[in-house]
Amino acid sequence: MKTRISYIQKGTSATIDVDSEVSGGVLAKRVLAAELDLLVVDADIGQREDIDSRLSHSGIDPDSVTVTPLP
């Protein structure tokens, strides 16, 4: 199954289609960051990556990320 991930980057709506099922939330944000090859934002030792910071650093509104299953 494919999934369309929609997001807003620097005020412009955009989409990316991926060849896997993505449920949404943090997973969708991680897949988006990986697909767009976004820079990793440094996290303190022992801390998990802050995916919202990674998206924001690239001009993507983290709250705008949504998923739509495709046939």
N, C-alpha and C positions, 0 to 999 in steps of 0.2 A: 504494500500500500504506500502511496505517496502522501506527502503532507505539504501544504503551502504555509509558510511562515510569513506573516505580514508585520511590518514595523514602520516607524517614522524616523527618518534620519535627516537631521538638519532641516526639519520642517517639510520634508518631502516624503510621501508615502512610497513604500517599496515592498516587493515580495521576493521570496526565494522559494523554489520547490526542491524538496529533498526526497530521496528514494527510500524513505523509511517512515514508520509510524511514530509520530511525536505527539505526546499527550498534552503538552503545554507547560506552563509555569517555568520553573528553573531549567528543566530539560530543553524546552524550546529555546530559551536564551543561550544555553550552552551550545546547542546545535547551530544556532545562528552565528554565534561568535566563531565557532570552528569553521563553518562554511565560508564565512567572510574573511577568515584568517586574521582576526583582530588581534592587536597587540595584547599581551598578558599584562595586567596591572599587578605590580608587586604586592604581595600580602606578607604580613608578619609571619615569622617562623611558627609553625603549628596552627596557623589560621587557614581556613578554607578560602579559596579564591572568591572575591566579591564580584560576581558576574555582572551585577548592575553597574559597578564602576567601570568594568571592561567595556560594556556597551556605551555608557555615557561618554567615556574617553574618546570614543569613535563617533560621537554625535548622534547616537541612537537613543531614543527615549525608551528606557527599560519598561515603562508601563504601557507602551504601545504595542508590545510584542503579543501577537495572537496567532493561533493555529487553525487551519481548516483542513480536514481530511479530504483527499482527492481520490476519485475512483481509479 
